[in-house]
Amino acid sequence: MEIALKILLVLFSIGLIAVVLLQKGKSAGLSGAISGGAEHLFGKQKARGLDLFLQRLTVALAAGFFVLALIVSYFVQK
């Protein structure tokens, strides 16, 4: 059971890394750092299509990774 959970944790981590690397950058350079947050805050840039799917997949994989890491740490402790 412990080995299966560790393998699943590695798969989640590789998936999370891949999904984050597939996403486009939200801002570029210093001008993006200054105005990028305001545009995102007021909703001028809405994600659609692939970007929205990748954002939701990132959230799901991150949540799964976090929960799985807690479960693996519980089993390794015993």
C-alpha atoms as an extended CHARMM CRD file, in Angstrom:
* protein
*
        78  EXT
         1         1  MET       CA              0.0000000000        0.0000000000        0.0000000000  PROA      1               0.0000000000
         2         2  GLU       CA              2.7930000000        2.3880000000        0.9250000000  PROA      2               0.0000000000
         3         3  ILE       CA              4.6320000000        1.7870000000       -2.3600000000  PROA      3               0.0000000000
         4         4  ALA       CA              1.4630000000        2.2930000000       -4.4010000000  PROA      4               0.0000000000
         5         5  LEU       CA              0.7840000000        5.6170000000       -2.6490000000  PROA      5               0.0000000000
         6         6  LYS       CA              4.3600000000        6.7670000000       -3.2580000000  PROA      6               0.0000000000
         7         7  ILE       CA              4.0900000000        5.9030000000       -6.9540000000  PROA      7               0.0000000000
         8         8  LEU       CA              0.8060000000        7.8050000000       -7.1380000000  PROA      8               0.0000000000
         9         9  LEU       CA              2.4390000000       10.7740000000       -5.4080000000  PROA      9               0.0000000000
        10        10  VAL       CA              5.2550000000       10.7980000000       -7.9730000000  PROA      10              0.0000000000
        11        11  LEU       CA              2.7230000000       10.6520000000      -10.8160000000  PROA      11              0.0000000000
        12        12  PHE       CA              0.7800000000       13.5760000000       -9.3200000000  PROA      12              0.0000000000
        13        13  SER       CA              3.9720000000       15.6060000000       -8.9460000000  PROA      13              0.0000000000
        14        14  ILE       CA              5.0760000000       14.9470000000      -12.5380000000  PROA      14              0.0000000000
        15        15  GLY       CA              1.5870000000       15.8250000000      -13.7730000000  PROA      15              0.0000000000
        16        16  LEU       CA              1.5560000000       19.0300000000      -11.7430000000  PROA      16              0.0000000000
        17        17  ILE       CA              4.9550000000       20.0680000000      -13.0940000000  PROA      17              0.0000000000
        18        18  ALA       CA              3.8750000000       19.3520000000      -16.6660000000  PROA      18              0.0000000000
        19        19  VAL       CA              0.6160000000       21.2920000000      -16.3580000000  PROA      19              0.0000000000
        20        20  VAL       CA              2.3270000000       24.3150000000      -14.8290000000  PROA      20              0.0000000000
        21        21  LEU       CA              4.9450000000       24.3410000000      -17.5880000000  PROA      21              0.0000000000
        22        22  LEU       CA              2.2390000000       24.1590000000      -20.2800000000  PROA      22              0.0000000000
        23        23  GLN       CA              0.5340000000       27.3320000000      -19.0600000000  PROA      23              0.0000000000
        24        24  LYS       CA              1.2510000000       30.6970000000      -20.6230000000  PROA      24              0.0000000000
        25        25  GLY       CA              2.9000000000       33.3800000000      -18.5370000000  PROA      25              0.0000000000
        26        26  LYS       CA              0.4500000000       35.8930000000      -17.0920000000  PROA      26              0.0000000000
        27        27  SER       CA              2.7770000000       38.8610000000      -17.4180000000  PROA      27              0.0000000000
        28        28  ALA       CA              6.0830000000       39.6210000000      -19.0550000000  PROA      28              0.0000000000
        29        29  GLY       CA              8.7210000000       42.0010000000      -17.8260000000  PROA      29              0.0000000000
        30        30  LEU       CA              8.4520000000       44.9000000000      -15.4180000000  PROA      30              0.0000000000
        31        31  SER       CA              5.3860000000       46.4350000000      -17.0460000000  PROA      31              0.0000000000
        32        32  GLY       CA              3.5030000000       43.1680000000      -16.6320000000  PROA      32              0.0000000000
        33        33  ALA       CA              4.5180000000       43.0030000000      -12.9950000000  PROA      33              0.0000000000
        34        34  ILE       CA              3.0480000000       46.4410000000      -12.3420000000  PROA      34              0.0000000000
        35        35  SER       CA             -0.1610000000       46.2250000000      -14.3570000000  PROA      35              0.0000000000
        36        36  GLY       CA             -0.6350000000       42.4540000000      -14.5090000000  PROA      36              0.0000000000
        37        37  GLY       CA             -2.0540000000       42.1150000000      -11.0340000000  PROA      37              0.0000000000
        38        38  ALA       CA             -4.5440000000       44.9330000000      -11.5190000000  PROA      38              0.0000000000
        39        39  GLU       CA             -5.8000000000       43.4970000000      -14.7930000000  PROA      39              0.0000000000
        40        40  HSD       CA             -6.2920000000       40.1070000000      -13.2080000000  PROA      40              0.0000000000
        41        41  LEU       CA             -7.9620000000       41.6260000000      -10.1490000000  PROA      41              0.0000000000
        42        42  PHE       CA            -10.5220000000       43.5990000000      -12.1290000000  PROA      42              0.0000000000
        43        43  GLY       CA            -11.2080000000       40.7840000000      -14.5790000000  PROA      43              0.0000000000
        44        44  LYS       CA             -9.9460000000       42.3000000000      -17.8140000000  PROA      44              0.0000000000
        45        45  GLN       CA             -8.2630000000       39.0350000000      -18.7760000000  PROA      45              0.0000000000
        46        46  LYS       CA            -10.5560000000       36.0490000000      -18.5680000000  PROA      46              0.0000000000
        47        47  ALA       CA             -9.2230000000       32.6050000000      -19.2360000000  PROA      47              0.0000000000
        48        48  ARG       CA            -10.9300000000       30.6340000000      -21.9900000000  PROA      48              0.0000000000
        49        49  GLY       CA            -10.4930000000       27.2930000000      -23.6390000000  PROA      49              0.0000000000
        50        50  LEU       CA             -7.1990000000       25.5910000000      -22.9830000000  PROA      50              0.0000000000
        51        51  ASP       CA             -6.0560000000       28.1850000000      -20.4450000000  PROA      51              0.0000000000
        52        52  LEU       CA             -9.1490000000       27.6440000000      -18.3150000000  PROA      52              0.0000000000
        53        53  PHE       CA             -8.7700000000       23.8650000000      -18.5470000000  PROA      53              0.0000000000
        54        54  LEU       CA             -5.1030000000       24.0570000000      -17.5180000000  PROA      54              0.0000000000
        55        55  GLN       CA             -5.9360000000       26.3360000000      -14.5750000000  PROA      55              0.0000000000
        56        56  ARG       CA             -8.5960000000       23.9630000000      -13.2940000000  PROA      56              0.0000000000
        57        57  LEU       CA             -6.3680000000       20.9440000000      -13.8500000000  PROA      57              0.0000000000
        58        58  THR       CA             -3.5830000000       22.6790000000      -11.9230000000  PROA      58              0.0000000000
        59        59  VAL       CA             -5.8950000000       23.3040000000       -8.9720000000  PROA      59              0.0000000000
        60        60  ALA       CA             -7.1310000000       19.7090000000       -9.0080000000  PROA      60              0.0000000000
        61        61  LEU       CA             -3.6280000000       18.2320000000       -9.2410000000  PROA      61              0.0000000000
        62        62  ALA       CA             -2.3100000000       20.5520000000       -6.5330000000  PROA      62              0.0000000000
        63        63  ALA       CA             -5.1400000000       19.6130000000       -4.1690000000  PROA      63              0.0000000000
        64        64  GLY       CA             -4.6560000000       15.9200000000       -4.9270000000  PROA      64              0.0000000000
        65        65  PHE       CA             -0.9080000000       16.2230000000       -4.4070000000  PROA      65              0.0000000000
        66        66  PHE       CA             -1.3950000000       17.9520000000       -1.0630000000  PROA      66              0.0000000000
        67        67  VAL       CA             -3.8750000000       15.3620000000        0.2250000000  PROA      67              0.0000000000
        68        68  LEU       CA             -1.7910000000       12.4770000000       -1.0810000000  PROA      68              0.0000000000
        69        69  ALA       CA              1.3590000000       13.8920000000        0.5290000000  PROA      69              0.0000000000
        70        70  LEU       CA             -0.4420000000       14.0130000000        3.8850000000  PROA      70              0.0000000000
        71        71  ILE       CA             -1.6450000000       10.4330000000        3.4830000000  PROA      71              0.0000000000
        72        72  VAL       CA              1.8160000000        9.1660000000        2.4970000000  PROA      72              0.0000000000
        73        73  SER       CA              3.4290000000       10.9680000000        5.4200000000  PROA      73              0.0000000000
        74        74  TYR       CA              0.9030000000        9.3550000000        7.7720000000  PROA      74              0.0000000000
        75        75  PHE       CA              1.6690000000        5.8470000000        6.4930000000  PROA      75              0.0000000000
        76        76  VAL       CA              5.4480000000        6.3550000000        6.4770000000  PROA      76              0.0000000000
        77        77  GLN       CA              5.3640000000        7.5500000000       10.0720000000  PROA      77              0.0000000000
        78        78  LYS       CA              3.9940000000        4.2520000000       11.3640000000  PROA      78              0.0000000000
